[in-house]
Amino acid sequence: MTKALARAKLSAREAARRAGISEGRWRQIASGYQVVSAGVYAPVRGPAGTLARMASVAGVTPAQLRRAGRPDAARVLAAGPPQVADLMHEVLQRVRELDADQARELLATIAVQLGLRLAADSAAGREPGYDT
């Protein structure tokens, strides 16, 4: 993936933006690991749909994905743009992998993006509920 980005003259930041993921997540999937704590690394295997989007942005072909040992992502890439149901399934899968703190942070971010008020807002003296 890194070589493909160089050929495409794209930065990881721009490629990640085009693929709809964070730059950090792009780098984790591209490198195959994530830093858990100082000196501790965990393997990362990106979901097929995410890897297919990354490949599409970087100009990687389904054949190249198969040679890299990812026939699942090659099938997704070859099938064309993902369907809404596939995207929702992938999002739900990723959400289920979050711990409680990460889930709360995600919900708060979504609420802010949608202009919603959370129940915690009412405890701070703001209007209760999810009013917009």
MODA-V688989 format. One record per residue. N is the residue number from 1. RES is the residue in one small letter. BURIAL is 1 if it has 16 or more other ideal C-beta (glycine too) atoms within 10 Angstrom, else 0. D_FIRST is the distance of its C-alpha to the first C-alpha in Angstrom with 2 decimals. Layout:
# MODA-V688989
n = <N	N>
res = <RES	RES>
burial = <BURIAL	BURIAL>
d_first = <D_FIRST	D_FIRST>
This chain:
# MODA-V688989
n = <1	2	3	4	5	6	7	8	9	10	11	12	13	14	15	16	17	18	19	20	21	22	23	24	25	26	27	28	29	30	31	32	33	34	35	36	37	38	39	40	41	42	43	44	45	46	47	48	49	50	51	52	53	54	55	56	57	58	59	60	61	62	63	64	65	66	67	68	69	70	71	72	73	74	75	76	77	78	79	80	81	82	83	84	85	86	87	88	89	90	91	92	93	94	95	96	97	98	99	100	101	102	103	104	105	106	107	108	109	110	111	112	113	114	115	116	117	118	119	120	121	122	123	124	125	126	127	128	129	130	131	132>
res = <m	t	k	a	l	a	r	a	k	l	s	a	r	e	a	a	r	r	a	g	i	s	e	g	r	w	r	q	i	a	s	g	y	q	v	v	s	a	g	v	y	a	p	v	r	g	p	a	g	t	l	a	r	m	a	s	v	a	g	v	t	p	a	q	l	r	r	a	g	r	p	d	a	a	r	v	l	a	a	g	p	p	q	v	a	d	l	m	h	e	v	l	q	r	v	r	e	l	d	a	d	q	a	r	e	l	l	a	t	i	a	v	q	l	g	l	r	l	a	a	d	s	a	a	g	r	e	p	g	y	d	t>
burial = <1	0	0	1	1	0	0	0	0	1	0	1	0	0	1	1	0	0	1	0	1	0	0	0	1	1	1	1	1	1	0	0	0	0	0	0	0	0	0	0	0	0	0	0	0	1	1	1	1	1	1	1	1	1	1	1	1	1	0	1	0	1	0	1	1	1	0	0	0	1	0	1	1	1	0	1	1	0	0	0	0	1	0	0	0	0	0	0	0	1	0	0	0	0	0	0	0	0	0	0	0	0	0	0	0	0	0	0	0	0	0	0	0	0	0	0	1	1	0	0	1	0	0	0	0	0	0	0	0	0	0	0>
d_first = <0.00	3.80	5.51	5.05	6.25	8.77	9.89	10.41	12.17	11.06	11.43	9.77	13.30	13.62	10.44	11.64	15.07	14.30	12.75	15.84	14.68	15.38	13.35	14.29	13.13	9.63	9.64	11.39	9.20	5.97	8.70	10.72	13.86	16.07	19.10	22.24	24.73	25.30	24.15	23.32	19.84	19.08	16.39	14.26	13.34	12.35	14.76	14.09	14.87	12.61	9.53	11.01	11.48	8.00	7.17	10.41	9.87	6.88	8.91	7.37	10.72	12.54	13.36	9.91	9.60	13.12	12.59	10.09	13.05	12.42	15.21	16.04	12.97	13.47	17.05	16.39	14.21	16.92	19.63	18.81	19.08	19.82	23.49	25.05	26.15	22.66	21.51	24.69	24.23	20.79	22.30	25.31	23.40	21.60	25.01	26.73	24.50	25.78	28.73	31.85	31.14	27.64	29.21	32.00	29.68	27.71	31.05	32.36	29.39	29.82	33.55	33.17	30.88	33.47	36.39	37.85	40.05	39.61	42.54	41.94	42.83	46.30	46.87	46.28	48.95	46.89	47.51	46.54	44.24	41.38	43.29	41.54>
